[in-house]
Amino acid sequence: MNTQTLIIHGSAEGPPRVHIDDALLEFGTDLDGRYGFGDQVEFTPRLLRLVLALALAAQLDASRYTPAAQLGVVSGADMSARAVQKFFELRLADAVDGCRLIEFKIMGHGERKPTRGGRSRGPYRLNPRVVLRVCYPHLCAAYLSGHETPPEAIETDDVEVLLASVNAHRGGGRFSQALLVMGQTLMALHSGALPVRSHHTLIHYLAKSHDLSANIMLELGLTRRGISATQRAANYYDRGSNSAGRAHAWLTRAYLHGQHHDLVSSRDALAAAKLALRHFQSSAAYRRVRRDPRAGLDNANFVGSIGLRQSLLAASTVEAGRRHAAPNTHTRRGLKAAAADFGRAEARLFEAERGAEQAGFEQWKAIWAMRRVQNFTSAGELDRAGELLDTVGGHAERGVLGPAGMAALHRVAGQVYIATGADEAAACSLADAARLGHEYGMSYQLQLVDELYGQLRNLRRHRQERST
């Protein structure tokens, strides 16, 4: 047979389906020396990703070869150039009767121009003689990027413009729209529709895009998807030898783990925050902390995140201890350690607030002051919490907090009022927080507000029981 027909059907409910000459290739199918593959080669998820990336590239330019390094990136298979080369060396046959599905170039001995044949070193392309049909290519690109697919197409081929648009939506509290544009950008990068200057530039944009996606998912309460995005971002940052970027990915992961309020997740969040600080301290940005305001703010945020995790872990420990009907030695030790953790958390949170102030970022100074209010409230120091809450309110009046910050401020104020027994003031603050959460689609904020509404109902019920 001189030609083959390759049909790929994208799917929103699973991996794309691949048909070659009317034969469906399922995972585990023995290719049995067909289509240019060697003997005892199976169709695997990794092979699907590589074929899919080559098919999307062929749609843009059937004659173009894709280097091994770029193929390992855009396929989402997390493979280095050498890994891609070795993968194909073990699976592509040297000599083929008929039409080879995947073509490759190597340098012949003593030759200056690439020739086809021999052991594969790349670059690679789908054979132009293959009749190719890709159904729902946006779903195929979504599978490679690991991102849910939006129906709209992007209107520009400038990655920086797209990322600026995402940041603009995010800064304005339009998180759903930001995630939509981010999905379009990622799928265009994986499909090759967005031109980039080099392989390293592609890795940079993919790392930055997945990192930004994770931050948006954090606001929307998409915890599991966000953790997956941070893992992809960290992998791309690793390939680009970007320690500061890897640190930011782990910092986001710490916040995502913290969205589950059990003890195990709280410990995972604290471990991720400590690892984030360690990565940052090994980066070039850490050496610029004293002279670069942005680096100074980053350092403050990494330190503060550890304090926040210590505070929330201590609060989880106290809550777990309260649920014990008869506290034993183990729970008493846990409560004593939690009291010490509140103190250590305050020291780190204060350091973060001061670092943000020295770097000249009033918004972050207010955010870390708000975290200190939470810590004082959880530790039972309600007088200090109330005093600091008034200071944070002054920052809010100057308009330094965005929609997410204002929602958090109303929620924290509600937490303080519940702890002090001011149920009417707590109800007003929680109503404001819920309104902002609904308006901007901040699912996680709404989850936290619902938990506080539960505490408010308990407060009113206990007050009514005492009065009767």
ZAVO-977064 format. One record per residue (C-alpha): residue in one letter; x, y, z. Coordinates in Angstrom, 1 decimal, padded with zeros to 4 digits. Each point is the difference from the previous one (the first is absolute). Layout:
// ZAVO-977064
+------+--------+--------+--------+
| code |     px |     py |     pz |
+------+--------+--------+--------+
|    a |      X |      Y |      Z |
...
+------+--------+--------+--------+
// end
This chain:
// ZAVO-977064
+------+--------+--------+--------+
| code |     px |     py |     pz |
+------+--------+--------+--------+
|    m |  000.0 |  000.0 |  000.0 |
|    n |  001.5 |  003.3 | -001.0 |
|    t | -002.2 |  002.3 |  002.0 |
|    q | -001.7 |  000.0 |  003.3 |
|    t | -003.0 |  001.8 |  001.5 |
|    l |  000.4 |  001.4 |  003.5 |
|    i | -003.2 |  001.3 |  001.6 |
|    i |  000.2 |  001.4 |  003.5 |
|    h | -003.2 |  000.9 |  001.9 |
|    g |  000.3 |  002.4 |  002.9 |
|    s | -002.1 | -000.7 |  003.1 |
|    a | -001.1 |  002.0 |  003.0 |
|    e | -000.4 | -003.1 |  002.1 |
|    g |  003.3 | -001.8 | -000.4 |
|    p |  003.0 | -000.4 | -002.3 |
|    p | -000.4 |  000.5 | -003.8 |
|    r | -000.9 | -003.0 | -002.1 |
|    v |  002.5 | -001.0 | -002.7 |
|    h | -001.0 | -001.9 | -003.2 |
|    i |  002.6 | -001.2 | -002.6 |
|    d | -001.5 | -001.5 | -003.1 |
|    d | -003.4 | -000.5 |  001.8 |
|    a |  001.7 | -001.8 |  002.9 |
|    l | -000.5 |  001.4 |  003.5 |
|    l |  003.2 |  000.2 |  002.0 |
|    e | -000.8 | -000.5 |  003.7 |
|    f |  002.6 |  000.1 |  002.8 |
|    g |  001.8 | -003.4 |  000.0 |
|    t | -000.6 | -000.7 | -003.7 |
|    d |  003.0 | -001.9 | -001.5 |
|    l |  001.1 |  002.0 | -003.1 |
|    d |  001.8 | -003.2 | -001.2 |
|    g |  002.5 |  001.6 | -002.4 |
|    r | -002.7 |  002.1 | -001.7 |
|    y |  000.1 |  003.7 | -000.9 |
|    g |  003.8 |  000.2 |  000.2 |
|    f |  000.2 | -001.3 |  003.6 |
|    g |  002.2 | -002.9 |  001.1 |
|    d | -001.2 | -003.4 |  001.3 |
|    q | -001.6 | -000.3 |  003.5 |
|    v | -000.8 |  003.8 |  000.2 |
|    e | -003.2 |  000.9 |  001.8 |
|    f | -002.2 |  003.0 | -000.4 |
|    t |  000.5 |  001.9 |  003.3 |
|    p | -001.2 |  003.4 |  001.5 |
|    r |  003.5 |  001.4 | -000.6 |
|    l |  000.0 | -001.1 | -003.6 |
|    l | -003.5 |  001.5 | -000.4 |
|    r |  001.3 |  003.4 |  001.3 |
|    l |  002.9 |  000.0 | -002.4 |
|    v | -002.1 | -000.9 | -003.0 |
|    l | -002.6 |  002.5 |  001.0 |
|    a |  002.6 |  002.8 |  000.2 |
|    l |  001.4 | -000.9 | -003.4 |
|    a | -003.6 |  000.0 | -001.5 |
|    l | -000.7 |  003.4 |  001.4 |
|    a |  003.3 |  001.3 | -001.4 |
|    a | -000.8 | -001.6 | -003.4 |
|    q | -003.3 |  001.9 | -000.2 |
|    l |  002.0 |  003.2 |  000.1 |
|    d |  002.8 | -001.0 | -002.3 |
|    a |  000.2 | -003.6 | -001.3 |
|    s |  003.6 |  000.4 | -001.1 |
|    r |  001.3 |  001.3 |  003.3 |
|    y |  002.1 | -002.2 |  002.2 |
|    t | -000.3 |  000.3 |  003.8 |
|    p |  003.2 | -000.3 |  002.1 |
|    a |  000.1 | -002.6 |  002.7 |
|    a |  000.4 |  002.5 |  002.8 |
|    q | -003.1 |  002.0 | -001.2 |
|    l | -002.0 | -003.2 | -000.6 |
|    g |  000.7 | -001.1 |  003.6 |
|    v | -001.4 |  003.3 |  001.3 |
|    v | -003.1 |  000.6 | -002.2 |
|    s | -001.2 | -003.6 |  000.4 |
|    g | -000.4 |  000.5 |  003.7 |
|    a |  001.9 | -003.3 |  000.5 |
|    d |  002.7 |  001.7 |  002.1 |
|    m |  002.9 | -001.5 | -002.0 |
|    s |  003.4 |  001.4 | -000.7 |
|    a |  001.4 |  000.1 | -003.5 |
|    r |  002.1 | -003.1 |  000.8 |
|    a | -003.0 | -001.8 |  001.4 |
|    v | -002.0 |  000.7 | -003.2 |
|    q |  002.9 | -001.2 | -002.2 |
|    k |  000.4 | -003.2 |  002.1 |
|    f | -003.7 | -000.6 | -000.1 |
|    f | -000.2 |  000.0 | -003.8 |
|    e |  003.3 | -001.8 | -000.4 |
|    l | -001.5 | -003.0 |  001.8 |
|    r | -003.3 |  000.2 | -001.9 |
|    l |  000.6 |  001.2 | -003.6 |
|    a |  001.2 | -002.7 | -002.4 |
|    d |  003.1 |  000.7 | -002.1 |
|    a | -001.4 | -001.4 | -003.2 |
|    v | -003.7 |  000.1 | -001.0 |
|    d | -001.9 | -001.5 | -002.8 |
|    g | -002.7 |  002.5 | -000.9 |
|    c | -000.9 |  003.3 |  001.7 |
|    r |  001.6 |  001.0 |  003.3 |
|    l | -002.3 |  001.9 |  002.3 |
|    i |  002.8 |  002.1 |  001.7 |
|    e |  002.9 |  001.3 | -002.0 |
|    f |  003.3 |  001.1 |  001.5 |
|    k |  003.3 |  001.6 | -001.0 |
|    i |  003.5 | -001.0 |  001.0 |
|    m |  003.4 |  001.0 | -001.3 |
|    g |  001.6 | -002.6 | -002.1 |
|    h |  003.7 | -000.8 |  000.5 |
|    g |  002.0 |  002.7 | -001.7 |
|    e | -003.0 |  001.8 | -001.3 |
|    r | -001.0 |  003.6 |  000.5 |
|    k | -003.7 | -000.2 | -000.9 |
|    p | -002.5 | -002.1 |  002.0 |
|    t | -001.2 | -003.2 | -001.5 |
|    r | -002.9 | -002.3 |  001.0 |
|    g |  000.5 | -003.5 |  001.4 |
|    g |  002.2 | -001.7 |  002.5 |
|    r | -000.3 |  000.3 |  003.8 |
|    s | -002.1 |  003.0 |  000.9 |
|    r |  001.5 |  003.1 |  001.6 |
|    g | -002.7 |  002.4 | -001.3 |
|    p | -001.4 |  002.4 | -000.9 |
|    y | -003.3 | -001.6 | -000.8 |
|    r | -003.2 |  000.5 | -002.0 |
|    l | -003.0 | -002.0 | -001.2 |
|    n |  000.6 | -001.4 | -003.5 |
|    p | -001.5 |  002.5 | -002.4 |
|    r | -001.4 | -002.9 | -002.1 |
|    v | -002.2 | -000.9 |  003.0 |
|    v | -003.6 |  001.2 | -000.5 |
|    l | -000.5 |  001.9 |  003.3 |
|    r | -003.4 |  001.0 |  001.5 |
|    v | -000.2 |  001.5 |  003.5 |
|    c | -003.5 |  000.4 |  001.3 |
|    y | -000.5 |  002.5 |  002.8 |
|    p |  003.7 |  001.2 |  000.1 |
|    h | -000.8 |  002.3 |  003.0 |
|    l | -000.9 | -003.1 |  002.0 |
|    c |  003.3 | -001.7 | -001.0 |
|    a |  002.0 |  003.1 |  001.0 |
|    a | -002.0 |  000.0 |  003.3 |
|    y |  001.1 | -003.6 |  000.7 |
|    l |  003.7 |  000.9 | -000.6 |
|    s | -000.2 |  003.1 |  002.2 |
|    g | -002.0 | -001.6 |  002.8 |
|    h | -002.4 |  002.9 | -000.1 |
|    e | -003.7 |  000.1 | -000.5 |
|    t | -000.8 |  001.3 | -003.4 |
|    p | -001.8 |  003.3 | -000.7 |
|    p | -002.0 |  000.2 | -003.3 |
|    e |  001.3 |  003.4 | -001.1 |
|    a |  003.2 |  000.5 | -002.1 |
|    i |  002.7 |  002.4 |  000.9 |
|    e |  000.2 |  003.3 | -001.9 |
|    t |  003.7 |  000.6 |  000.1 |
|    d |  003.2 | -002.0 | -000.4 |
|    d |  002.0 |  002.1 |  002.6 |
|    v |  000.5 | -002.0 |  003.2 |
|    e |  000.9 |  003.0 |  002.0 |
|    v | -003.3 |  001.7 | -001.0 |
|    l | -002.0 | -003.0 |  001.1 |
|    l |  001.8 | -000.3 |  003.3 |
|    a | -000.6 |  003.8 |  000.6 |
|    s | -003.7 | -000.6 | -000.8 |
|    v | -000.1 | -002.8 |  002.6 |
|    n |  001.6 |  002.2 |  002.6 |
|    a | -002.4 |  002.8 | -000.7 |
|    h | -003.0 | -002.3 |  000.4 |
|    r |  001.5 | -001.4 |  003.2 |
|    g |  000.8 |  003.4 |  001.5 |
|    g | -003.6 |  001.1 | -000.7 |
|    g | -001.4 | -003.0 |  001.8 |
|    r | -001.2 | -001.6 | -003.3 |
|    f |  001.5 | -003.4 |  000.9 |
|    s | -002.2 | -002.1 | -002.3 |
|    q |  000.8 |  002.1 | -003.0 |
|    a |  003.7 | -000.1 |  000.9 |
|    l | -000.1 | -003.8 |  000.2 |
|    l | -001.7 | -000.1 | -003.4 |
|    v |  002.7 |  002.1 | -001.7 |
|    m |  002.7 | -002.0 |  001.8 |
|    g | -001.5 | -003.2 | -001.4 |
|    q |  000.1 |  001.4 | -003.5 |
|    t |  003.6 |  001.1 |  000.4 |
|    l |  001.2 | -003.4 |  001.3 |
|    m | -001.8 | -001.9 | -002.7 |
|    a |  001.4 |  002.3 | -002.7 |
|    l |  003.6 | -000.5 |  001.4 |
|    h | -000.4 | -003.8 |  000.1 |
|    s | -001.5 | -000.2 | -003.5 |
|    g |  002.8 |  002.3 | -001.5 |
|    a | -002.5 |  002.7 | -001.0 |
|    l |  002.0 |  002.6 |  001.9 |
|    p |  003.4 |  000.7 | -001.5 |
|    v |  002.9 |  000.1 |  002.5 |
|    r |  003.6 |  000.9 | -000.6 |
|    s |  001.7 | -003.0 |  001.5 |
|    h | -000.5 | -003.2 |  002.0 |
|    h |  001.0 |  001.8 |  003.2 |
|    t | -002.5 |  002.7 | -000.6 |
|    l | -002.7 | -002.6 | -000.5 |
|    i |  000.9 | -001.6 |  003.4 |
|    h | -000.1 |  003.4 |  001.6 |
|    y | -003.5 |  000.8 | -001.3 |
|    l | -001.3 | -003.4 |  000.9 |
|    a |  001.3 |  000.2 |  003.6 |
|    k | -001.3 |  003.6 |  000.4 |
|    s | -003.4 | -001.0 | -001.4 |
|    h | -000.5 | -003.1 |  002.2 |
|    d |  001.2 |  002.0 |  003.0 |
|    l | -002.5 |  002.8 | -000.7 |
|    s | -002.8 | -002.6 | -000.6 |
|    a |  000.6 | -001.5 |  003.4 |
|    n | -000.3 |  003.4 |  001.6 |
|    i | -003.3 |  000.6 | -001.7 |
|    m | -001.3 | -003.4 |  000.9 |
|    l |  001.0 |  000.8 |  003.6 |
|    e | -002.5 |  002.9 |  000.0 |
|    l | -002.7 | -002.1 | -001.6 |
|    g |  000.4 | -002.8 |  002.5 |
|    l |  001.1 | -002.5 | -002.7 |
|    t |  002.4 | -001.7 |  002.4 |
|    r |  000.8 | -003.3 | -001.7 |
|    r |  000.4 |  001.6 | -003.5 |
|    g |  002.2 |  002.7 |  001.6 |
|    i |  002.3 | -002.5 |  001.6 |
|    s |  000.5 | -001.7 | -003.4 |
|    a |  000.7 |  003.4 | -001.6 |
|    t |  002.7 |  000.7 |  002.7 |
|    q |  001.6 | -003.3 | -000.7 |
|    r |  000.2 |  000.7 | -003.8 |
|    a |  001.3 |  003.5 |  000.7 |
|    a |  002.7 | -001.3 |  002.4 |
|    n |  001.1 | -002.6 | -002.6 |
|    y |  000.4 |  002.7 | -002.7 |
|    y |  001.8 |  002.3 |  002.4 |
|    d |  002.4 | -002.9 |  000.7 |
|    r |  000.7 | -000.5 | -003.7 |
|    g |  000.7 |  003.8 | -000.2 |
|    s |  002.2 | -000.1 |  003.1 |
|    n | -002.2 |  002.7 |  001.6 |
|    s |  000.3 | -000.3 |  003.7 |
|    a | -002.1 |  003.1 |  000.7 |
|    g | -002.8 | -001.3 | -002.2 |
|    r |  000.1 | -003.4 |  001.6 |
|    a | -000.3 |  001.7 |  003.4 |
|    h | -003.1 |  001.9 | -001.2 |
|    a | -001.6 | -003.2 | -001.2 |
|    w |  000.5 | -001.7 |  003.4 |
|    l | -001.3 |  003.1 |  001.7 |
|    t | -003.3 | -000.2 | -001.9 |
|    r | -000.1 | -003.8 |  000.8 |
|    a |  000.3 |  000.8 |  003.7 |
|    y | -003.1 |  002.3 | -000.3 |
|    l | -001.9 | -002.7 | -002.0 |
|    h |  000.8 | -002.7 |  002.6 |
|    g | -001.2 |  002.5 |  002.6 |
|    q | -003.5 |  000.1 | -001.5 |
|    h | -000.6 | -003.4 |  001.6 |
|    h | -000.3 |  000.7 |  003.8 |
|    d |  001.0 | -003.4 |  001.3 |
|    l |  003.2 | -000.6 |  001.9 |
|    v |  001.7 | -002.0 | -002.7 |
|    s | -000.6 |  002.7 | -002.7 |
|    s |  001.1 |  002.7 |  002.5 |
|    r |  003.3 | -001.9 |  000.5 |
|    d |  000.4 | -000.4 | -003.8 |
|    a | -000.6 |  003.7 | -000.4 |
|    l |  002.6 |  000.9 |  002.6 |
|    a |  002.6 | -002.4 | -001.6 |
|    a | -000.7 |  001.6 | -003.5 |
|    a |  000.4 |  003.5 |  001.4 |
|    k |  003.4 | -000.9 |  001.6 |
|    l |  001.1 | -001.6 | -003.2 |
|    a | -001.0 |  003.1 | -002.0 |
|    l |  002.1 |  002.2 |  002.3 |
|    r |  003.0 | -002.4 | -000.4 |
|    h | -000.3 |  000.2 | -003.8 |
|    f | -000.2 |  003.8 |  000.1 |
|    q |  003.0 |  000.2 |  002.2 |
|    s |  002.0 | -002.0 | -002.6 |
|    s | -001.0 |  002.4 | -002.8 |
|    a |  001.7 |  003.0 | -001.4 |
|    a | -003.0 |  002.1 |  001.0 |
|    y |  000.8 | -000.6 |  003.7 |
|    r |  003.3 |  001.8 | -000.3 |
|    r | -001.8 |  003.1 | -001.2 |
|    v | -002.3 |  000.2 |  003.0 |
|    r |  001.6 |  003.1 |  001.5 |
|    r |  000.2 |  002.1 | -003.1 |
|    d | -003.0 | -001.2 | -002.1 |
|    p | -003.4 |  000.8 |  001.4 |
|    r | -001.7 | -002.8 | -001.9 |
|    a |  002.5 | -002.6 |  001.3 |
|    g | -000.6 |  001.4 |  003.5 |
|    l | -003.7 | -000.4 | -000.3 |
|    d |  000.5 | -003.6 | -001.3 |
|    n |  002.1 | -000.8 |  003.0 |
|    a | -002.6 |  001.5 |  002.4 |
|    n | -002.7 | -002.1 | -001.7 |
|    f |  001.9 | -003.2 |  000.3 |
|    v |  000.8 |  000.6 |  003.7 |
|    g | -003.6 |  001.1 |  000.7 |
|    s | -001.4 | -003.1 | -001.7 |
|    i |  001.8 | -002.2 |  002.5 |
|    g | -001.4 |  002.1 |  002.9 |
|    l | -003.5 | -000.3 | -001.5 |
|    r |  000.4 | -003.8 | -000.3 |
|    q |  001.2 | -000.3 |  003.6 |
|    s | -003.0 |  002.1 |  001.2 |
|    l | -002.5 | -002.1 | -001.9 |
|    l |  001.6 | -003.3 |  001.0 |
|    a | -000.1 |  001.1 |  003.7 |
|    a | -003.7 |  001.0 | -000.5 |
|    s | -000.7 | -003.5 | -001.5 |
|    t |  001.8 | -001.6 |  003.0 |
|    v | -002.1 |  002.0 |  002.5 |
|    e | -003.2 | -000.9 | -001.8 |
|    a |  000.9 | -003.7 | -000.1 |
|    g |  000.8 |  000.2 |  003.7 |
|    r | -003.3 |  001.6 |  000.8 |
|    r | -001.9 | -002.9 | -001.7 |
|    h |  001.5 | -002.5 |  002.6 |
|    a | -002.6 | -000.7 |  002.7 |
|    a |  002.8 | -000.9 |  002.5 |
|    p |  003.3 |  001.6 | -000.9 |
|    n |  003.0 | -002.3 |  000.5 |
|    t |  003.7 |  000.6 |  000.3 |
|    h |  000.4 |  000.0 | -003.8 |
|    t | -002.6 |  002.7 | -000.6 |
|    r |  001.3 |  002.1 |  002.9 |
|    r |  003.5 | -000.1 | -001.5 |
|    g | -001.5 |  001.0 | -003.4 |
|    l | -001.8 |  003.0 |  001.5 |
|    k |  003.1 |  001.1 |  001.8 |
|    a |  002.0 | -000.2 | -003.3 |
|    a | -002.8 |  001.9 | -001.8 |
|    a |  000.3 |  002.9 |  002.5 |
|    a |  003.7 |  000.2 | -000.8 |
|    d | -000.7 | -000.2 | -003.8 |
|    f | -002.3 |  003.0 |  000.3 |
|    g |  002.9 |  002.0 |  001.4 |
|    r |  002.4 | -001.2 | -002.7 |
|    a | -002.6 |  000.8 | -002.6 |
|    e | -000.4 |  003.6 |  001.3 |
|    a |  003.8 |  000.5 | -000.3 |
|    r |  000.0 | -001.0 | -003.6 |
|    l | -003.2 |  001.8 | -000.9 |
|    f |  001.4 |  003.2 |  001.5 |
|    e |  003.2 | -000.4 | -001.9 |
|    a | -002.0 | -000.4 | -003.2 |
|    e | -002.0 |  003.1 |  000.7 |
|    r |  003.1 |  002.0 |  000.8 |
|    g |  001.8 | -001.3 | -003.1 |
|    a | -003.0 |  001.0 | -002.2 |
|    e |  000.0 |  003.5 |  001.5 |
|    q |  003.8 |  000.4 | -000.6 |
|    a | -000.5 | -001.1 | -003.6 |
|    g | -002.7 |  002.6 | -000.5 |
|    f | -003.0 | -002.2 | -000.6 |
|    e | -002.8 |  001.2 |  002.1 |
|    q | -002.5 | -002.6 | -001.3 |
|    w |  002.2 | -002.9 |  001.2 |
|    k |  000.6 |  001.8 |  003.3 |
|    a | -003.7 |  000.1 |  000.6 |
|    i | -000.4 | -003.7 | -001.0 |
|    w |  002.7 | -001.1 |  002.5 |
|    a | -001.6 |  002.1 |  002.7 |
|    m | -003.3 | -001.7 | -000.8 |
|    r |  001.8 | -003.4 |  000.4 |
|    r |  001.2 |  001.2 |  003.4 |
|    v | -003.6 |  000.8 |  001.0 |
|    q | -000.9 | -003.5 | -000.8 |
|    n |  002.8 | -001.4 |  002.0 |
|    f | -000.8 |  002.1 |  003.1 |
|    t | -003.7 | -001.1 | -000.3 |
|    s |  000.9 | -003.7 | -000.2 |
|    a |  002.4 |  000.4 |  003.0 |
|    g | -002.7 |  001.7 |  002.0 |
|    e |  001.7 |  003.4 |  000.2 |
|    l | -003.1 |  001.9 | -001.0 |
|    d |  001.0 |  003.5 |  001.2 |
|    r |  003.1 |  000.0 | -002.2 |
|    a | -002.1 | -001.4 | -002.9 |
|    g | -002.5 |  002.8 |  000.3 |
|    e |  002.7 |  002.7 |  000.1 |
|    l |  001.8 | -001.3 | -003.0 |
|    l | -003.3 | -000.4 | -001.9 |
|    d | -000.7 |  003.7 |  000.3 |
|    t |  003.5 |  000.6 | -001.6 |
|    v | -000.8 | -002.3 | -002.9 |
|    g | -003.3 |  001.8 | -000.4 |
|    g |  001.9 |  003.2 | -000.5 |
|    h |  002.0 | -001.6 | -002.9 |
|    a | -003.3 | -001.1 | -001.5 |
|    e | -001.4 |  003.5 |  000.0 |
|    r |  002.9 |  001.1 | -002.1 |
|    g | -001.0 | -002.5 | -002.6 |
|    v |  003.2 | -002.1 |  000.0 |
|    l | -001.9 | -003.3 |  000.2 |
|    g | -001.5 | -001.6 | -003.1 |
|    p | -003.2 | -002.0 | -000.1 |
|    a |  001.6 | -003.1 |  001.4 |
|    g |  001.7 |  002.0 |  002.8 |
|    m | -003.3 |  001.8 |  001.0 |
|    a | -001.8 | -003.4 |  000.1 |
|    a |  002.7 | -001.4 |  002.3 |
|    l | -000.2 |  003.1 |  002.2 |
|    h | -003.7 | -000.3 |  000.5 |
|    r |  000.4 | -003.7 |  000.7 |
|    v |  002.8 |  000.6 |  002.6 |
|    a | -002.1 |  002.8 |  001.6 |
|    g | -002.9 | -002.5 |  000.3 |
|    q |  002.3 | -002.5 |  001.6 |
|    v |  001.1 |  002.6 |  002.6 |
|    y | -003.6 |  001.0 |  000.7 |
|    i | -001.1 | -003.6 |  000.5 |
|    a |  002.9 | -000.6 |  002.5 |
|    t | -001.0 |  003.1 |  001.9 |
|    g | -003.7 | -000.9 |  000.0 |
|    a | -001.1 |  003.0 | -002.2 |
|    d | -002.4 | -002.1 | -002.2 |
|    e | -001.7 |  002.9 | -001.7 |
|    a |  003.2 |  001.6 | -001.2 |
|    a |  001.3 | -003.5 | -001.0 |
|    a | -003.1 | -000.5 | -002.1 |
|    c |  000.5 |  003.3 | -001.8 |
|    s |  003.6 | -000.8 | -000.8 |
|    l | -000.7 | -003.5 | -001.2 |
|    a | -002.8 |  001.3 | -002.2 |
|    d |  002.5 |  002.4 | -001.7 |
|    a |  002.6 | -002.7 | -000.4 |
|    a | -002.6 | -002.3 | -001.6 |
|    r | -001.2 |  002.7 | -002.3 |
|    l |  003.5 |  000.5 | -001.3 |
|    g |  000.6 | -003.7 | -000.3 |
|    h | -003.2 | -000.5 | -002.1 |
|    e |  000.8 |  003.1 | -002.1 |
|    y |  003.5 | -001.1 | -001.0 |
|    g | -000.5 | -003.8 |  000.1 |
|    m |  002.4 | -000.6 |  002.9 |
|    s | -001.1 | -003.5 |  001.0 |
|    y |  002.6 | -000.4 |  002.7 |
|    q | -000.9 |  003.2 |  001.7 |
|    l | -003.7 | -001.1 |  000.0 |
|    q |  001.1 | -003.3 |  001.6 |
|    l |  001.7 |  001.8 |  002.8 |
|    v | -002.9 |  002.4 |  000.5 |
|    d | -002.4 | -003.0 |  000.2 |
|    e |  002.2 | -001.5 |  002.8 |
|    l | -000.2 |  003.3 |  001.9 |
|    y | -003.8 |  000.1 | -000.5 |
|    g |  000.0 | -003.4 |  001.7 |
|    q |  001.9 |  001.4 |  002.9 |
|    l | -002.3 |  003.0 |  000.2 |
|    r | -003.1 | -002.3 |  000.1 |
|    n |  001.6 | -002.0 |  002.8 |
|    l |  000.7 |  003.3 |  001.9 |
|    r | -003.6 |  001.0 | -000.2 |
|    r | -001.3 | -003.4 |  000.9 |
|    h |  002.2 | -000.2 |  003.1 |
|    r | -001.1 |  003.5 |  001.0 |
|    q | -003.6 | -000.9 | -000.4 |
|    e |  000.5 | -003.2 |  002.1 |
|    r |  001.6 |  001.9 |  002.8 |
|    s | -002.8 |  002.6 |  000.0 |
|    t | -002.6 | -002.8 |  000.4 |
+------+--------+--------+--------+
// end
